[in-house]
Amino acid sequence: MRVRAIFLAVAILAAFEATAQAPTPVAERTSTHLGRTTRVSLFSNHVVVVSIRSDTEDYVHDATLDYGKYMVYLQALSLAAEEIGAEPVASDIESRDSVTTLIIHVGPDAPSIFRYSPLSSLSLPVSKIASVMDDLQTRALAALPGEFEIMQWRPEIGDCVELRQGGEACVRNIS
């Protein structure tokens, strides 16, 4: 009986430590337009993930921010979240096949969830958050190539690529 109690305590502690170390979302934006969904997520482990899904596309890009850049984004999101007033979306214009959902996990009312059309007028704080998410998306897409780009690459002799772990690899022979 005592062994079972010790085993249970160790299992609970291990599960708690595993969940405590898992990255949590800081901000997420999901935009759908004509069947194409783009999701931008910033996580507490400084990773930005952009996934793009549609009938013809299905790929993921990610980039890891250094501590300083992460803190700049976190501060911008936090300050804007504190400024959000009673009406963050100033107009309720609907768009037939387009919608954006923004979830902010920082600030006094976290999580804050906003759902709006791309044609809507946004308050200044929500516009600031949208700009931060745009910048994060650009940063992740400009980082190392994603799975889609790698699958589409047709190497030629002499092509060189930068390796994720450092260094460079060049194509010398194609068989």
C-alpha positions in Angstrom: 0.0 0.0 0.0 2.8 2.4 0.9 4.6 1.6 -2.4 1.4 2.5 -4.3 1.1 5.8 -2.5 4.7 6.7 -3.2 4.2 5.7 -6.9 1.1 7.8 -7.1 2.9 10.8 -5.5 5.8 10.5 -8.0 3.4 10.2 -10.9 1.4 13.3 -9.8 4.7 15.2 -9.3 6.0 14.2 -12.7 2.7 15.2 -14.4 2.8 18.6 -12.6 6.4 19.2 -13.7 5.6 18.3 -17.3 2.7 20.7 -17.4 4.6 23.4 -15.6 7.3 23.3 -18.3 5.0 23.2 -21.3 5.0 26.5 -23.2 1.8 28.5 -22.8 0.3 30.8 -25.4 0.8 34.5 -25.0 -1.1 35.7 -28.0 -2.9 33.9 -30.9 -4.5 35.2 -34.1 -6.5 33.0 -36.4 -7.6 34.6 -39.7 -9.8 32.8 -42.2 -10.3 34.1 -45.7 -11.9 32.2 -48.6 -11.0 28.8 -47.1 -7.4 29.7 -46.2 -6.7 29.8 -42.5 -3.6 31.4 -41.1 -2.8 31.1 -37.4 0.0 33.1 -35.7 0.9 32.1 -32.1 3.4 33.5 -29.7 4.3 31.1 -26.9 6.0 31.6 -23.5 9.1 29.7 -24.6 9.8 32.6 -27.1 8.6 30.6 -30.1 6.5 32.1 -32.9 4.5 29.6 -34.9 2.7 30.4 -38.2 0.5 27.7 -39.7 -1.2 28.1 -43.0 -3.9 25.6 -44.0 -6.2 25.4 -47.0 -7.2 22.8 -49.7 -3.9 23.5 -51.5 -1.6 24.6 -48.7 -0.6 22.9 -45.4 2.6 24.1 -43.8 4.1 25.5 -40.6 6.8 28.0 -40.0 8.4 28.8 -36.7 11.0 31.1 -35.3 12.6 31.4 -31.9 13.0 34.9 -30.5 15.9 35.8 -28.4 15.1 37.0 -24.9 15.3 40.7 -25.6 13.0 40.6 -28.7 10.5 38.4 -26.9 10.4 40.9 -24.0 9.7 43.8 -26.4 6.8 41.9 -28.0 5.5 40.8 -24.5 5.7 44.4 -23.3 3.9 45.8 -26.4 1.1 43.2 -26.0 0.8 43.8 -22.3 0.6 47.6 -22.6 -2.0 47.4 -25.4 -4.0 44.8 -23.5 -4.2 47.2 -20.5 -5.5 50.0 -22.8 -8.4 48.0 -24.3 -11.7 49.7 -23.4 -15.3 48.6 -23.5 -15.6 48.6 -27.3 -12.5 47.1 -28.8 -14.2 46.6 -32.2 -15.7 49.9 -33.3 -17.9 48.5 -36.1 -19.7 45.3 -36.6 -19.3 45.0 -40.4 -19.5 41.4 -41.5 -17.5 39.8 -44.2 -18.9 36.8 -45.9 -15.9 34.4 -46.0 -13.5 36.3 -43.7 -13.1 36.4 -40.0 -10.3 37.0 -37.5 -10.1 35.7 -33.9 -7.6 37.3 -31.6 -6.8 35.8 -28.2 -4.6 37.7 -25.8 -3.4 35.8 -22.7 -1.8 38.8 -21.0 -3.3 41.9 -19.4 -5.9 42.5 -16.8 -8.8 40.6 -18.4 -6.8 37.7 -19.8 -7.6 35.8 -21.8 -9.3 38.5 -23.9 -11.0 37.2 -27.1 -11.9 39.4 -30.0 -13.7 38.1 -33.1 -14.0 40.5 -36.0 -14.2 41.0 -39.8 -11.1 42.3 -41.6 -13.4 45.2 -42.6 -14.1 46.2 -39.0 -12.7 49.3 -37.4 -10.6 48.4 -34.4 -9.7 50.5 -31.4 -6.2 51.7 -31.2 -5.1 49.1 -28.6 -6.5 46.2 -30.7 -4.8 47.7 -33.8 -1.5 47.7 -31.9 -1.9 44.1 -31.0 -2.8 43.3 -34.6 0.4 45.1 -35.7 2.4 43.0 -33.3 0.9 39.8 -34.6 1.6 41.0 -38.2 5.2 41.6 -37.3 5.5 38.2 -35.6 4.0 36.5 -38.7 6.5 38.3 -40.9 9.4 37.3 -38.7 8.4 33.6 -38.6 7.8 33.5 -42.4 11.2 35.1 -43.0 13.0 32.6 -40.8 14.3 29.3 -42.0 12.2 27.6 -44.7 9.3 25.6 -43.6 8.3 22.1 -44.5 6.4 23.2 -47.6 9.4 25.1 -49.0 11.7 22.2 -48.4 9.3 19.8 -50.1 9.1 22.1 -53.1 12.9 22.6 -53.4 14.5 21.0 -56.5 18.2 21.0 -55.6 20.9 21.7 -58.3 24.6 21.1 -58.1 26.2 24.0 -56.3 23.1 25.0 -54.2 24.1 25.6 -50.6 21.9 25.7 -47.5 22.5 26.9 -43.9 22.0 24.1 -41.4 19.8 24.7 -38.3 22.6 23.5 -36.0 25.1 25.7 -37.7 27.3 25.3 -40.7 26.5 24.9 -44.4 25.8 22.0 -46.7 26.2 22.2 -50.5 24.8 19.9 -53.2 27.8 18.2 -55.0 26.0 15.3 -56.8 22.4 14.5 -57.8 21.6 10.8 -58.4 
